[in-house]
Amino acid sequence: MEPLASISGLATEASRRPIGWQVQLRVDYVVNKVMQTHRGQSEDTVQQAIQDQLKIYGVVPNKRQVSQYASAISSLPPIPPGG
């Protein structure tokens, strides 16, 4: 049986991460997911999809950031079927 990690060790490890790192992971995940499903669609559609997904993961969307992601994703060509 392995010894348990000390509480102080866990606190030190967590304090090395920047504030908001979990939020950024969720944003990255959602943007990648929407990029796979909404490429080439209208900016408004992409923006709504990002906002809806972020809310599911408990992230309050930053409108300017979402708008930038939506613009980039809508300008991408759609993924060809079977690609």
C-alpha positions in Angstrom: 0.0 0.0 0.0 1.4 3.4 -1.0 1.6 6.2 1.5 -0.9 9.1 1.1 0.4 12.4 -0.1 0.5 15.0 2.6 -2.0 17.8 2.5 0.8 20.4 2.5 2.3 18.7 -0.6 -1.0 18.9 -2.4 -1.4 22.6 -1.5 2.1 23.4 -2.8 1.4 21.6 -6.0 -1.8 23.4 -6.6 -0.3 26.8 -5.8 2.2 26.4 -8.7 -0.6 26.5 -11.3 -1.9 29.9 -12.4 -5.3 31.1 -11.3 -8.0 30.1 -13.7 -6.1 27.2 -15.2 -9.2 24.9 -15.0 -11.3 27.5 -16.7 -8.9 27.8 -19.6 -8.8 24.0 -19.9 -12.5 24.0 -20.3 -12.5 26.8 -22.8 -9.8 25.0 -24.9 -11.8 21.8 -24.8 -15.1 23.5 -25.9 -13.4 25.5 -28.6 -11.7 22.4 -30.0 -15.0 20.5 -29.9 -16.9 23.3 -31.6 -14.2 23.6 -34.2 -14.7 20.0 -35.2 -18.5 20.3 -35.6 -19.1 23.9 -36.7 -16.3 24.8 -39.1 -17.4 27.1 -42.0 -20.8 27.9 -40.4 -21.9 31.5 -39.7 -20.2 33.4 -37.0 -23.4 33.7 -35.0 -24.0 30.0 -35.1 -20.5 29.2 -33.9 -20.6 31.8 -31.2 -23.9 30.4 -29.9 -22.5 26.9 -29.9 -19.4 28.0 -27.9 -21.5 29.9 -25.4 -23.9 27.0 -24.9 -21.1 24.5 -24.4 -19.2 26.8 -22.0 -22.3 27.2 -19.9 -22.7 23.4 -19.7 -19.1 23.3 -18.2 -19.9 26.1 -15.7 -17.8 28.7 -17.5 -19.1 32.3 -17.9 -18.2 33.2 -21.4 -16.0 36.2 -22.2 -17.9 37.8 -25.1 -14.8 39.2 -26.7 -12.9 36.0 -26.5 -15.9 34.0 -27.8 -16.3 36.4 -30.7 -12.6 36.0 -31.7 -12.9 32.1 -31.5 -16.2 32.2 -33.5 -14.6 34.4 -36.2 -11.6 32.1 -36.6 -13.8 28.9 -36.7 -16.3 30.3 -39.1 -13.5 31.2 -41.6 -12.2 27.6 -41.6 -13.3 25.3 -44.4 -15.8 22.5 -43.4 -14.3 19.1 -42.7 -15.0 16.9 -45.7 -17.3 13.9 -45.0 -15.2 10.9 -43.9 -12.2 13.1 -43.2 
